[in-house]
Amino acid sequence: MPPFVELMDTIAALLDDARAAAPPHQRDLYSRIECRKGCTACCYIPLAVTAVEAIAATAMLLRDEAAVARIRTARAQPNGAERWRRRIPCMLLHDGACAIYAQRPLPCRAYVSLSAVRCDEALASGDSGELLAVPTLDLPHEHATELRAGIRAACSAEGLQDAHVELGSWGWPIFSNAIAIAHRNEGATA
Ligand code: SF4
């Protein structure tokens, strides 16, 4: 398994552990989460990811031939703010589901809504300020923020890219280049 995929799996497990260890009043809130497969409003929000998350997402994407084919024919996307304004979803959303669900980036894991109705209203409102009115769970967001700070610090310590990239504007070139390299390598070994 690629090391960054393994790292992101470990991080996902840490978030699950934190949820299991949440104090009783927080556990009650967790039981009220309304995020479900098919809810897609949060997939229109600008999405900043670390390079580690982008690489893990790419590794997962490359295992899915149908998703690869879609990305190859997709167009470059505008930046996150413009994507939200025009209601263009994340390019990894397909038929109401995330193509890399098991390796979805931390903001996607941490955006946990307590009201699917408010999510849909925010999406329909045309006003990004409405997003602030969606009741969400703070704890996953706080944990994800700390974990991402750790990822960035580790990258910085190793002299690696430690900035965030917006998946809308950067996802297409990242995925397209990864797909092209993977196909070139396949050709070289065939
Ligand atoms: S990566 Fe997946 S969960 Fe996150 S915004 Fe894109 S489609 Fe949605």
Residues whose N, C-alpha, C, O or C-beta is under 5 A from the ligand:
A	BS01	SF4	C42 C43 C90 L92 L93 C98 R104 P105 C108
